[in-house]
Amino acid sequence: MANRILIVDDAAFMRMMIRDILSKNGFEVVAEAADGAQAIEKYKEHKPDLITMDITMPEMDGITALKEIRKIDPSAKVIMCSAMGQQAMVIDAIQAGAKDFIVKPFQADRVLEAIKKTLG
């Protein structure tokens, strides 16, 4: 069975890029969300194997959503996505329980490496 992934990013084209990389490599994208609040709802609904989560989003940022999802499921696997120059946020994300992070613009091989490593 393919690993089920939730993609969270406020930019539709970023979600499309990640979905494209994942689907070409045998992963199943079960849902997408445009902000942290949606991410929490979609997580509860779909229970994905992994989440790719943007840090900077409207309504609720990725780090807050990460903390909320980890309250629901402490074993949730989340990979944070950030633009260059957000190192402090990346450290916050790792401390909040993120398993890895990938930097935008995405390199397909880096995305896949992070996902495979996180899923073990």
C-alpha angles and dihedrals in degrees: 000000000000119000110259116229135190115207117207121187133127091223112080092205091055090052088049092051093051093044089052093051092046099045092048088056100050101265122132117228103210097180147348131218132193098207143016096265091054089046091059092049093047090047092054091046100046106021092211123199091235141007128211105206130191113219101213113055138137122257095018126010123229097254093055090047090048091054092048093048091048088053088056093042118011090192094056112134112222129175113195122219121207141167119246116285098033095110095135090054091048090055089049089050094051090048089050090056108272112153097212142337136230126203126229131267086057123232107206094221092051091049091051093044092053092047095047091046092049095046089047 
